[in-house]
Amino acid sequence: MGVRCIVKSCDNKQGRPGNTMMFHRIPTKNADLMNRWLLVLGIVPNTPVNTIMKYFACSEHFTVDDYFEKMQVATRTMKRVIKDTAIPIKTGQIGSPVAARMFDKATKKLVRQIDHKGALIASSRLNDSGKLQVLAVVQKTQKGWFWQQTKYRPTGFKLNDLLEGDPIKPVCEEKEFVSFEGEFNTSVAGSIELGSSPVCLNANGQGTSKLSLSLGNLKKEDVDIPTLLKLTRGRKLDLKNSFFKQSPQKNMTFTLLKERVFTTHDCSISYTDLEKASCQAVVGFPEIMTKQCMKDSGEFQYGSKTALRIPPDTVMAYSVIEMTVESDGYFDLCVLPSGLESDDISQNPHPTFSEVDGQWPLIQEGFPLTTLKKALADVQTSFCALADLSAESRSSILLLLREILTDRSVLSALVDRLEMLSSSEAPCFLNNELSEKQSQIIDAVLDLLKGEQLDKSGLTTSTSMSSYNGCQVSTANHSDPLLESELNGSSPVPEEQNGCHAAVSHQNGCSTKASRQSMELMNIMKMLINALEELTDAGLDLLETFCTPEGLQSLQDLVIHLTTSDMPICKDTMPVFLQSDNEFHRVEELFKSCNVLLRKENDTLTSEITCREGFLPMVLCIAIHGLASFVAA
């Protein structure tokens, strides 16, 4: 029987015609290295060694950096040899949450390195690459809140699709841009030490992650702007095109892609995560004349390596030119540079101010969180609408939100649906690439919100139980057609009876009131989800672990004290849940991910903002208040 690759879903086999790949046996002499291979390959650790020696991984699951060239004395030729430290990778599948996050991180890192505070926009989704062609129409969403980042979304349309008359032929220049290879490391460490006679316990933990980009030569394609202005002068857009029927009028600007940076060959993005832990315990038994001691210790290490292979012509970054459209179809292109428009809020120091939020707080490095007191004054009150939901609905919504908290594609899709429900606008280029389960979760969240308003208005709903990830959540079915259509963003035409429009009335104006309350509720929910979208990946990962009643209530109590009181928090007044060293360390990391340093000295706790740009400290406070409203007493 020939050698086969042990990686699941890989059918590579040695000896096939034209097959030049290599097959590597799992190393068994180094126990630590063997265990890391077993972890990545999903093999049970206590598998007998003689069985493990029969398993191989093919070269498709290793990167170029895992090999070196070695001279073969007999043949006087160079041979590629695998390094002793090499570990196979779990190949990321395009469209998976892991692949999406890796690609998003990689493009942001690339833009910061090659165009820091310039005009390039990091491409956030691998599946959008095909839409990011020269003169593609890119939707720009204006900020609803001053702390919110500007969003860009490819539409799948090009300028020539919208023009009346003959298409234009822009002049484009393609040239070598940059050759890029990079590694970015992050380290986190912590320790706990408990000592008292006769017992002493010491525990240490350390985590290291590495993002590696092997992109090789990147090319850039530019549109010649002066020629484009000449070609478009006096031209009109066909406003009857389906594109404009899908496009809402408010908070929306259209742009054209004028520049793009793309790959030229197969390249890879890999992410390595390594965690180490050690524990040492000493137990003594004092006696009259002698002292006996038992000592035990242990050290553990585990890690994983994931890689995403991306094809040639994948767009990594792009820049746009704004387009203003008049009511008669004529349009102008704005050639003035607008500066950085990045997916990273911390890199945009001057976001547009919105009067929706009133006061714009001054984020100052070195100052405590109390500088946000005025800006956050009405935030907790706004979230009372969520706290007023029934306990059953709040519990179900929190359960669903926790499941999608770290999946940005689902959060973005939920914002789109909430935007539809909180306005009269038609859907616009919604994300249709969600899985069936992801779509079901979004539907369940919205059903719970809409069903609550029907119940409070005295209209009937029927409640059913759905199962998500093994947990039961309740969803509501509406029985009022007019209100249901209003909640779903449509306006039904009343039927005619006997030549006259049937009068549609609802006792005590229940439907109108419920509709208005529902719009307000959707807006509040939209603010929460937008705040979650602004957080870093590390922040979302850490916040997800606190999504329990006790965890969220403790976080909110901490935020209230840090943002309203000038006095340090004493150890005795700190939420009980956060008094353990392990929980407090996670809180420290959560705030650190949002540029806030928590100082714990002499049994007191203070806060300090560690950046002078962006609004991450405030966004974190908003997100905590919003999530905590689902566990309010």
VEXBA-665243 format. One record per residue (C-alpha): residue number from 1; y, z, x. Coordinates in steps of 0.02 Angstrom, whole numbers, plus 50000, padded with zeros to 5 digits. Layout:
N
[NUM; [Y; Z; X]];
...
REM end
This chain:
633
[1; [50000; 50000; 50000]];
[2; [50171; 49950; 50073]];
[3; [50317; 50066; 50107]];
[4; [50431; 50092; 49956]];
[5; [50602; 50173; 49943]];
[6; [50590; 50347; 49864]];
[7; [50765; 50339; 49788]];
[8; [50756; 50334; 49599]];
[9; [50807; 50168; 49520]];
[10; [50784; 50079; 49689]];
[11; [50637; 49957; 49694]];
[12; [50655; 49900; 49876]];
[13; [50489; 49876; 49964]];
[14; [50445; 49837; 50144]];
[15; [50367; 49668; 50183]];
[16; [50451; 49563; 50049]];
[17; [50502; 49386; 50106]];
[18; [50676; 49384; 50179]];
[19; [50689; 49573; 50175]];
[20; [50777; 49635; 50332]];
[21; [50816; 49812; 50276]];
[22; [50752; 49965; 50369]];
[23; [50651; 50110; 50297]];
[24; [50678; 50286; 50363]];
[25; [50554; 50429; 50350]];
[26; [50618; 50598; 50291]];
[27; [50644; 50707; 50448]];
[28; [50529; 50858; 50449]];
[29; [50558; 50934; 50621]];
[30; [50733; 50998; 50574]];
[31; [50709; 51109; 50420]];
[32; [50895; 51113; 50377]];
[33; [50913; 50924; 50387]];
[34; [50752; 50899; 50289]];
[35; [50814; 51013; 50148]];
[36; [50976; 50914; 50135]];
[37; [50877; 50752; 50120]];
[38; [50768; 50831; 49986]];
[39; [50921; 50889; 49889]];
[40; [51001; 50717; 49889]];
[41; [50838; 50628; 49846]];
[42; [50794; 50751; 49707]];
[43; [50630; 50808; 49786]];
[44; [50567; 50984; 49752]];
[45; [50602; 51091; 49909]];
[46; [50428; 51171; 49915]];
[47; [50340; 51002; 49922]];
[48; [50206; 51007; 50059]];
[49; [50265; 50934; 50225]];
[50; [50118; 50814; 50237]];
[51; [50174; 50741; 50069]];
[52; [50357; 50731; 50121]];
[53; [50307; 50632; 50276]];
[54; [50248; 50492; 50162]];
[55; [50422; 50468; 50084]];
[56; [50549; 50341; 50148]];
[57; [50729; 50295; 50105]];
[58; [50788; 50117; 50134]];
[59; [50944; 50068; 50231]];
[60; [51039; 50027; 50070]];
[61; [51067; 50213; 50049]];
[62; [51154; 50239; 50216]];
[63; [51326; 50190; 50278]];
[64; [51374; 50093; 50435]];
[65; [51427; 50258; 50516]];
[66; [51248; 50322; 50502]];
[67; [51187; 50199; 50636]];
[68; [51218; 50160; 50819]];
[69; [51168; 50016; 50934]];
[70; [51034; 50050; 51067]];
[71; [50973; 49937; 51206]];
[72; [50787; 49893; 51198]];
[73; [50724; 49889; 51377]];
[74; [50574; 49777; 51343]];
[75; [50668; 49640; 51251]];
[76; [50840; 49669; 51328]];
[77; [50916; 49662; 51153]];
[78; [51018; 49783; 51048]];
[79; [50934; 49870; 50903]];
[80; [51014; 49968; 50762]];
[81; [50952; 50148; 50761]];
[82; [50985; 50283; 50633]];
[83; [51075; 50440; 50693]];
[84; [50986; 50608; 50693]];
[85; [51123; 50679; 50580]];
[86; [51115; 50542; 50448]];
[87; [51089; 50591; 50266]];
[88; [51051; 50466; 50126]];
[89; [51179; 50440; 49991]];
[90; [51170; 50441; 49802]];
[91; [51241; 50270; 49762]];
[92; [51378; 50286; 49630]];
[93; [51362; 50171; 49479]];
[94; [51518; 50079; 49423]];
[95; [51580; 50158; 49262]];
[96; [51503; 50330; 49291]];
[97; [51620; 50482; 49294]];
[98; [51575; 50516; 49476]];
[99; [51616; 50337; 49527]];
[100; [51778; 50339; 49427]];
[101; [51840; 50497; 49511]];
[102; [51793; 50435; 49684]];
[103; [51884; 50270; 49658]];
[104; [52037; 50359; 49588]];
[105; [52045; 50478; 49736]];
[106; [52020; 50338; 49862]];
[107; [52160; 50227; 49796]];
[108; [52282; 50373; 49791]];
[109; [52241; 50419; 49970]];
[110; [52262; 50238; 50022]];
[111; [52433; 50221; 49941]];
[112; [52496; 50382; 50020]];
[113; [52442; 50320; 50190]];
[114; [52507; 50142; 50184]];
[115; [52656; 50153; 50065]];
[116; [52713; 50335; 50050]];
[117; [52853; 50345; 49922]];
[118; [52860; 50157; 49910]];
[119; [52832; 50043; 49760]];
[120; [52642; 50028; 49761]];
[121; [52544; 50097; 49614]];
[122; [52368; 50159; 49647]];
[123; [52238; 50070; 49541]];
[124; [52155; 50211; 49445]];
[125; [52006; 50121; 49366]];
[126; [51881; 50007; 49451]];
[127; [51848; 49913; 49289]];
[128; [52032; 49863; 49279]];
[129; [52021; 49760; 49438]];
[130; [51986; 49597; 49347]];
[131; [52142; 49619; 49241]];
[132; [52256; 49649; 49390]];
[133; [52295; 49467; 49431]];
[134; [52463; 49391; 49478]];
[135; [52586; 49397; 49330]];
[136; [52466; 49502; 49228]];
[137; [52555; 49602; 49092]];
[138; [52546; 49788; 49129]];
[139; [52597; 49913; 48997]];
[140; [52714; 50052; 49057]];
[141; [52719; 50209; 48950]];
[142; [52877; 50312; 48958]];
[143; [52863; 50499; 48977]];
[144; [52860; 50607; 48821]];
[145; [52894; 50763; 48925]];
[146; [52994; 50779; 49084]];
[147; [52843; 50848; 49178]];
[148; [52736; 50699; 49132]];
[149; [52699; 50555; 49250]];
[150; [52730; 50375; 49205]];
[151; [52570; 50284; 49157]];
[152; [52524; 50103; 49186]];
[153; [52388; 50012; 49092]];
[154; [52330; 49831; 49119]];
[155; [52322; 49737; 48955]];
[156; [52210; 49589; 48995]];
[157; [52353; 49468; 48955]];
[158; [52452; 49360; 49077]];
[159; [52629; 49295; 49060]];
[160; [52566; 49118; 49026]];
[161; [52466; 49186; 48878]];
[162; [52629; 49240; 48795]];
[163; [52748; 49098; 48840]];
[164; [52799; 48965; 48716]];
[165; [52771; 48790; 48783]];
[166; [52694; 48740; 48949]];
[167; [52628; 48870; 49070]];
[168; [52720; 48905; 49232]];
[169; [52647; 48892; 49407]];
[170; [52715; 49034; 49513]];
[171; [52725; 49020; 49702]];
[172; [52612; 49150; 49781]];
[173; [52581; 49199; 49962]];
[174; [52420; 49279; 50020]];
[175; [52414; 49363; 50190]];
[176; [52323; 49493; 50294]];
[177; [52392; 49664; 50252]];
[178; [52304; 49806; 50341]];
[179; [52136; 49860; 50409]];
[180; [52096; 50031; 50342]];
[181; [51966; 50162; 50388]];
[182; [51999; 50344; 50348]];
[183; [51923; 50516; 50330]];
[184; [52004; 50658; 50233]];
[185; [51935; 50835; 50247]];
[186; [51960; 50987; 50137]];
[187; [51898; 51162; 50178]];
[188; [51888; 51320; 50074]];
[189; [51825; 51489; 50135]];
[190; [51807; 51663; 50063]];
[191; [51717; 51827; 50093]];
[192; [51672; 51989; 50006]];
[193; [51635; 52152; 50095]];
[194; [51578; 52311; 50011]];
[195; [51547; 52464; 50117]];
[196; [51497; 52641; 50078]];
[197; [51370; 52757; 50153]];
[198; [51226; 52728; 50147]];
[199; [51247; 52547; 50083]];
[200; [51346; 52405; 50161]];
[201; [51353; 52226; 50095]];
[202; [51441; 52079; 50176]];
[203; [51445; 51905; 50098]];
[204; [51534; 51749; 50159]];
[205; [51557; 51577; 50085]];
[206; [51627; 51414; 50153]];
[207; [51646; 51244; 50076]];
[208; [51695; 51079; 50157]];
[209; [51719; 50910; 50076]];
[210; [51752; 50743; 50158]];
[211; [51814; 50582; 50079]];
[212; [51778; 50429; 50187]];
[213; [51854; 50258; 50156]];
[214; [51779; 50108; 50243]];
[215; [51885; 49967; 50171]];
[216; [51901; 49852; 50321]];
[217; [52031; 49714; 50310]];
[218; [52139; 49717; 50155]];
[219; [52242; 49569; 50095]];
[220; [52404; 49564; 49997]];
[221; [52458; 49432; 49872]];
[222; [52643; 49419; 49828]];
[223; [52737; 49319; 49698]];
[224; [52894; 49232; 49760]];
[225; [53023; 49318; 49648]];
[226; [53170; 49194; 49667]];
[227; [53056; 49050; 49617]];
[228; [52987; 49153; 49472]];
[229; [53164; 49186; 49408]];
[230; [53201; 49000; 49409]];
[231; [53039; 48958; 49318]];
[232; [53067; 49086; 49181]];
[233; [53254; 49058; 49154]];
[234; [53283; 49008; 48972]];
[235; [53099; 49026; 48925]];
[236; [53043; 49117; 48767]];
[237; [52893; 49222; 48722]];
[238; [52789; 49189; 48567]];
[239; [52820; 49349; 48468]];
[240; [52686; 49298; 48344]];
[241; [52555; 49317; 48480]];
[242; [52423; 49449; 48444]];
[243; [52482; 49541; 48599]];
[244; [52644; 49595; 48516]];
[245; [52554; 49642; 48356]];
[246; [52452; 49767; 48456]];
[247; [52601; 49835; 48550]];
[248; [52695; 49987; 48483]];
[249; [52883; 49979; 48497]];
[250; [52929; 50155; 48553]];
[251; [52904; 50230; 48725]];
[252; [52837; 50065; 48788]];
[253; [52897; 49947; 48925]];
[254; [52811; 49788; 48983]];
[255; [52796; 49741; 49165]];
[256; [52724; 49595; 49264]];
[257; [52613; 49616; 49415]];
[258; [52708; 49545; 49565]];
[259; [52604; 49609; 49710]];
[260; [52425; 49666; 49735]];
[261; [52321; 49735; 49878]];
[262; [52135; 49694; 49871]];
[263; [51975; 49704; 49972]];
[264; [51903; 49554; 50063]];
[265; [51720; 49602; 50081]];
[266; [51592; 49730; 50023]];
[267; [51654; 49902; 50070]];
[268; [51613; 50083; 50030]];
[269; [51689; 50247; 49978]];
[270; [51586; 50402; 50016]];
[271; [51607; 50584; 49972]];
[272; [51516; 50723; 50062]];
[273; [51512; 50900; 49996]];
[274; [51439; 51040; 50104]];
[275; [51430; 51223; 50060]];
[276; [51373; 51367; 50168]];
[277; [51340; 51547; 50120]];
[278; [51276; 51700; 50210]];
[279; [51236; 51876; 50156]];
[280; [51199; 52032; 50258]];
[281; [51147; 52200; 50188]];
[282; [51121; 52365; 50280]];
[283; [51040; 52513; 50191]];
[284; [51028; 52683; 50279]];
[285; [50937; 52841; 50229]];
[286; [51016; 52995; 50312]];
[287; [50895; 53136; 50349]];
[288; [50914; 53305; 50433]];
[289; [50866; 53253; 50610]];
[290; [50847; 53062; 50607]];
[291; [50924; 52909; 50526]];
[292; [50821; 52763; 50466]];
[293; [50897; 52594; 50434]];
[294; [50836; 52435; 50349]];
[295; [50934; 52275; 50381]];
[296; [50918; 52109; 50294]];
[297; [51017; 51950; 50307]];
[298; [51009; 51770; 50251]];
[299; [51102; 51606; 50275]];
[300; [51100; 51458; 50159]];
[301; [51169; 51282; 50174]];
[302; [51163; 51141; 50051]];
[303; [51261; 50983; 50022]];
[304; [51266; 50812; 49944]];
[305; [51330; 50641; 49991]];
[306; [51383; 50511; 49864]];
[307; [51439; 50333; 49900]];
[308; [51519; 50198; 49795]];
[309; [51500; 50018; 49850]];
[310; [51641; 49905; 49790]];
[311; [51640; 49714; 49795]];
[312; [51766; 49593; 49871]];
[313; [51927; 49555; 49775]];
[314; [51936; 49733; 49706]];
[315; [52119; 49778; 49679]];
[316; [52161; 49944; 49762]];
[317; [52349; 49948; 49729]];
[318; [52486; 49843; 49651]];
[319; [52671; 49839; 49609]];
[320; [52762; 49774; 49456]];
[321; [52927; 49702; 49396]];
[322; [52996; 49759; 49228]];
[323; [53022; 49638; 49085]];
[324; [53145; 49662; 48942]];
[325; [53109; 49564; 48784]];
[326; [53245; 49521; 48656]];
[327; [53215; 49508; 48469]];
[328; [53224; 49318; 48477]];
[329; [53090; 49305; 48612]];
[330; [53201; 49278; 48763]];
[331; [53164; 49393; 48909]];
[332; [53236; 49449; 49074]];
[333; [53153; 49514; 49232]];
[334; [53227; 49666; 49320]];
[335; [53226; 49631; 49507]];
[336; [53298; 49799; 49562]];
[337; [53168; 49909; 49648]];
[338; [53119; 50059; 49543]];
[339; [53039; 50162; 49682]];
[340; [52870; 50246; 49681]];
[341; [52768; 50245; 49524]];
[342; [52611; 50341; 49570]];
[343; [52468; 50422; 49479]];
[344; [52509; 50581; 49576]];
[345; [52647; 50682; 49494]];
[346; [52681; 50781; 49653]];
[347; [52738; 50621; 49739]];
[348; [52873; 50582; 49610]];
[349; [53018; 50701; 49646]];
[350; [53138; 50632; 49515]];
[351; [53045; 50602; 49351]];
[352; [53145; 50548; 49201]];
[353; [53220; 50692; 49101]];
[354; [53173; 50698; 48918]];
[355; [53278; 50789; 48790]];
[356; [53119; 50827; 48695]];
[357; [53092; 50977; 48807]];
[358; [53269; 51045; 48819]];
[359; [53299; 51129; 48987]];
[360; [53233; 51048; 49145]];
[361; [53178; 51188; 49263]];
[362; [53221; 51183; 49447]];
[363; [53060; 51196; 49546]];
[364; [53105; 51280; 49710]];
[365; [52991; 51311; 49857]];
[366; [52971; 51495; 49900]];
[367; [53026; 51557; 49728]];
[368; [52914; 51653; 49605]];
[369; [52848; 51583; 49441]];
[370; [52983; 51678; 49346]];
[371; [53095; 51526; 49380]];
[372; [52995; 51442; 49242]];
[373; [53031; 51579; 49115]];
[374; [53164; 51485; 49018]];
[375; [53071; 51319; 49017]];
[376; [52911; 51403; 48955]];
[377; [52998; 51510; 48823]];
[378; [52947; 51400; 48676]];
[379; [52780; 51336; 48744]];
[380; [52673; 51481; 48685]];
[381; [52758; 51475; 48514]];
[382; [52722; 51288; 48500]];
[383; [52537; 51319; 48525]];
[384; [52532; 51439; 48377]];
[385; [52486; 51288; 48271]];
[386; [52321; 51281; 48366]];
[387; [52297; 51469; 48358]];
[388; [52316; 51459; 48168]];
[389; [52159; 51353; 48153]];
[390; [52004; 51439; 48087]];
[391; [51900; 51534; 48214]];
[392; [51755; 51414; 48186]];
[393; [51863; 51260; 48219]];
[394; [51944; 51337; 48373]];
[395; [51777; 51382; 48447]];
[396; [51706; 51208; 48414]];
[397; [51858; 51118; 48486]];
[398; [51857; 51225; 48644]];
[399; [51673; 51187; 48668]];
[400; [51706; 51001; 48653]];
[401; [51859; 51005; 48767]];
[402; [51762; 51097; 48900]];
[403; [51632; 50959; 48900]];
[404; [51761; 50822; 48933]];
[405; [51885; 50922; 49038]];
[406; [51839; 50842; 49204]];
[407; [51820; 50664; 49136]];
[408; [51990; 50582; 49144]];
[409; [51936; 50425; 49052]];
[410; [51891; 50529; 48898]];
[411; [52051; 50632; 48909]];
[412; [52152; 50471; 48916]];
[413; [52059; 50399; 48767]];
[414; [52091; 50560; 48669]];
[415; [52277; 50547; 48706]];
[416; [52276; 50368; 48639]];
[417; [52194; 50424; 48477]];
[418; [52314; 50570; 48458]];
[419; [52461; 50452; 48486]];
[420; [52398; 50344; 48343]];
[421; [52381; 50493; 48227]];
[422; [52549; 50570; 48270]];
[423; [52645; 50409; 48237]];
[424; [52639; 50259; 48124]];
[425; [52603; 50141; 48269]];
[426; [52451; 50029; 48271]];
[427; [52321; 50051; 48408]];
[428; [52370; 49970; 48572]];
[429; [52243; 49916; 48704]];
[430; [52131; 50067; 48678]];
[431; [51997; 50111; 48803]];
[432; [51837; 50039; 48729]];
[433; [51728; 50075; 48881]];
[434; [51672; 50249; 48827]];
[435; [51491; 50294; 48800]];
[436; [51429; 50333; 48625]];
[437; [51424; 50519; 48665]];
[438; [51603; 50518; 48732]];
[439; [51665; 50429; 48576]];
[440; [51573; 50554; 48467]];
[441; [51656; 50700; 48554]];
[442; [51830; 50625; 48526]];
[443; [51790; 50591; 48343]];
[444; [51726; 50769; 48322]];
[445; [51886; 50844; 48395]];
[446; [51996; 50739; 48281]];
[447; [51889; 50775; 48128]];
[448; [51906; 50961; 48158]];
[449; [52096; 50948; 48173]];
[450; [52113; 50837; 48019]];
[451; [51992; 50939; 47916]];
[452; [52091; 51099; 47946]];
[453; [52248; 51024; 47871]];
[454; [52154; 50966; 47717]];
[455; [52082; 51140; 47692]];
[456; [52252; 51223; 47707]];
[457; [52330; 51103; 47582]];
[458; [52199; 51145; 47452]];
[459; [52110; 50977; 47463]];
[460; [51923; 50975; 47476]];
[461; [51822; 50943; 47631]];
[462; [51638; 50951; 47665]];
[463; [51579; 51025; 47828]];
[464; [51431; 50965; 47928]];
[465; [51355; 51026; 48089]];
[466; [51336; 50911; 48239]];
[467; [51249; 50948; 48402]];
[468; [51333; 50918; 48570]];
[469; [51241; 50963; 48728]];
[470; [51129; 51082; 48634]];
[471; [51272; 51175; 48547]];
[472; [51318; 51165; 48364]];
[473; [51497; 51115; 48317]];
[474; [51564; 51091; 48143]];
[475; [51649; 50931; 48086]];
[476; [51740; 50897; 47924]];
[477; [51722; 50752; 47802]];
[478; [51878; 50711; 47702]];
[479; [51878; 50677; 47516]];
[480; [52060; 50623; 47492]];
[481; [52076; 50435; 47528]];
[482; [52266; 50427; 47539]];
[483; [52283; 50575; 47656]];
[484; [52135; 50516; 47759]];
[485; [52219; 50347; 47784]];
[486; [52381; 50434; 47834]];
[487; [52288; 50541; 47960]];
[488; [52206; 50386; 48031]];
[489; [52372; 50300; 48058]];
[490; [52364; 50170; 47918]];
[491; [52467; 50146; 47760]];
[492; [52362; 50090; 47612]];
[493; [52440; 49983; 47477]];
[494; [52428; 50065; 47305]];
[495; [52318; 49972; 47182]];
[496; [52396; 49891; 47031]];
[497; [52343; 49949; 46859]];
[498; [52401; 49857; 46701]];
[499; [52533; 49763; 46802]];
[500; [52609; 49920; 46874]];
[501; [52578; 50016; 47035]];
[502; [52475; 50169; 46999]];
[503; [52574; 50324; 47030]];
[504; [52493; 50424; 47166]];
[505; [52534; 50608; 47148]];
[506; [52463; 50762; 47230]];
[507; [52483; 50934; 47155]];
[508; [52630; 51030; 47231]];
[509; [52654; 50890; 47357]];
[510; [52497; 50942; 47450]];
[511; [52464; 50772; 47528]];
[512; [52641; 50750; 47596]];
[513; [52644; 50927; 47664]];
[514; [52471; 50913; 47741]];
[515; [52517; 50746; 47819]];
[516; [52675; 50818; 47897]];
[517; [52583; 50971; 47961]];
[518; [52445; 50862; 48030]];
[519; [52570; 50755; 48127]];
[520; [52643; 50913; 48203]];
[521; [52470; 50975; 48247]];
[522; [52425; 50809; 48329]];
[523; [52585; 50815; 48432]];
[524; [52546; 50990; 48495]];
[525; [52369; 50938; 48538]];
[526; [52437; 50785; 48627]];
[527; [52550; 50895; 48734]];
[528; [52399; 50999; 48786]];
[529; [52291; 50849; 48832]];
[530; [52436; 50767; 48925]];
[531; [52457; 50927; 49025]];
[532; [52272; 50928; 49069]];
[533; [52287; 50747; 49127]];
[534; [52426; 50796; 49248]];
[535; [52318; 50924; 49340]];
[536; [52229; 50880; 49501]];
[537; [52041; 50850; 49503]];
[538; [52017; 51017; 49592]];
[539; [52124; 51102; 49460]];
[540; [52021; 51030; 49316]];
[541; [51858; 51079; 49401]];
[542; [51917; 51259; 49423]];
[543; [51997; 51273; 49251]];
[544; [51834; 51217; 49169]];
[545; [51746; 51371; 49237]];
[546; [51871; 51483; 49146]];
[547; [51847; 51402; 48976]];
[548; [51773; 51557; 48896]];
[549; [51864; 51679; 48780]];
[550; [51873; 51813; 48913]];
[551; [51921; 51693; 49052]];
[552; [52060; 51603; 48958]];
[553; [52132; 51763; 48885]];
[554; [52139; 51840; 49059]];
[555; [52222; 51686; 49132]];
[556; [52352; 51684; 48994]];
[557; [52391; 51869; 49018]];
[558; [52414; 51836; 49204]];
[559; [52528; 51685; 49173]];
[560; [52634; 51783; 49048]];
[561; [52662; 51922; 49173]];
[562; [52696; 51806; 49321]];
[563; [52822; 51700; 49223]];
[564; [52915; 51837; 49128]];
[565; [52921; 51991; 49240]];
[566; [53013; 52009; 49404]];
[567; [52901; 52156; 49450]];
[568; [52738; 52130; 49548]];
[569; [52577; 52155; 49451]];
[570; [52492; 52319; 49495]];
[571; [52304; 52324; 49517]];
[572; [52283; 52437; 49367]];
[573; [52377; 52317; 49251]];
[574; [52288; 52160; 49309]];
[575; [52167; 52088; 49178]];
[576; [51998; 52173; 49201]];
[577; [51908; 52006; 49207]];
[578; [52008; 51957; 49362]];
[579; [51988; 52119; 49457]];
[580; [51824; 52066; 49538]];
[581; [51846; 51982; 49706]];
[582; [51742; 51832; 49655]];
[583; [51842; 51794; 49497]];
[584; [52008; 51824; 49582]];
[585; [51962; 51705; 49723]];
[586; [51933; 51568; 49593]];
[587; [52102; 51608; 49514]];
[588; [52184; 51594; 49685]];
[589; [52107; 51422; 49711]];
[590; [52159; 51366; 49536]];
[591; [52342; 51412; 49565]];
[592; [52335; 51342; 49742]];
[593; [52281; 51173; 49672]];
[594; [52445; 51173; 49574]];
[595; [52556; 51224; 49721]];
[596; [52565; 51410; 49681]];
[597; [52517; 51544; 49806]];
[598; [52457; 51712; 49739]];
[599; [52490; 51854; 49861]];
[600; [52383; 52010; 49845]];
[601; [52453; 52151; 49952]];
[602; [52443; 52340; 49937]];
[603; [52361; 52331; 49765]];
[604; [52502; 52221; 49696]];
[605; [52507; 52036; 49653]];
[606; [52653; 51915; 49669]];
[607; [52672; 51726; 49654]];
[608; [52761; 51596; 49760]];
[609; [52789; 51410; 49728]];
[610; [52736; 51313; 49882]];
[611; [52813; 51141; 49848]];
[612; [52984; 51071; 49810]];
[613; [52926; 50916; 49717]];
[614; [52838; 50887; 49552]];
[615; [52799; 51003; 49407]];
[616; [52619; 51056; 49437]];
[617; [52659; 51244; 49426]];
[618; [52732; 51220; 49253]];
[619; [52595; 51100; 49197]];
[620; [52463; 51230; 49242]];
[621; [52552; 51362; 49137]];
[622; [52562; 51242; 48988]];
[623; [52377; 51198; 49004]];
[624; [52325; 51381; 49010]];
[625; [52432; 51428; 48859]];
[626; [52362; 51280; 48762]];
[627; [52178; 51316; 48799]];
[628; [52203; 51503; 48771]];
[629; [52267; 51466; 48596]];
[630; [52088; 51421; 48547]];
[631; [52030; 51599; 48586]];
[632; [52180; 51690; 48513]];
[633; [52139; 51845; 48410]];
REM end
